[in-house]
Amino acid sequence: MVKINVNGQQYELNVDPSTPLLWVLRDNLNLTGTKYGCGISQCGACTVHMNGQAVRSCSIPVSQVEQFKIVTIEGLSEDASHPVQKAWIEEDVPQCGYCQSGQIMTAVTLLENNANPSDEEIDRAMTNICRCGTYQRIRRAIHKVAAKGGE
């Protein structure tokens, strides 16, 4: 049995401890907002927060997260009212949308650590891959949140 805290809820799951957190979220908890992209922590589609830090859930065994608080895109807000989600909508960031939950989770961590990032700092922090190439819109959305002071 593995005990994990996801989106403020405690779960006790009968899963193989080596199962990647991504698959526990998707298959056992039905939290499908976190996406599978590459499986090797390179693309960022699987990004979630672990104690407030952006991590790639595809390569973390669920046994290693028992002491941490995990937040998925579903836990960020129930109605897309988080300032980053609102900016994403206002700037029309998503094209296909597949990578966007990971992009948003990464952007939230960036803004929590740096309230007013420069373009260079955004580029350094936003290592998630977007096959549609909406990087300029992502930057605009991050700057919009920063300009509003995170509101």
Secondary structure as GFF3:
##gff-version 3
##sequence-region A 1 151
A	DSSP	beta_strand	2	6	.	.	.	ID=ss1
A	DSSP	beta_strand	9	13	.	.	.	ID=ss2
A	DSSP	alpha_helix	21	23	.	.	.	ID=ss3
A	DSSP	pi_helix	24	28	.	.	.	ID=ss4
A	DSSP	beta_strand	47	50	.	.	.	ID=ss5
A	DSSP	beta_strand	53	56	.	.	.	ID=ss6
A	DSSP	three_ten_helix	57	59	.	.	.	ID=ss7
A	DSSP	three_ten_helix	62	65	.	.	.	ID=ss8
A	DSSP	beta_strand	69	71	.	.	.	ID=ss9
A	DSSP	alpha_helix	73	76	.	.	.	ID=ss10
A	DSSP	alpha_helix	83	90	.	.	.	ID=ss11
A	DSSP	alpha_helix	100	113	.	.	.	ID=ss12
A	DSSP	alpha_helix	119	125	.	.	.	ID=ss13
A	DSSP	alpha_helix	135	147	.	.	.	ID=ss14
###
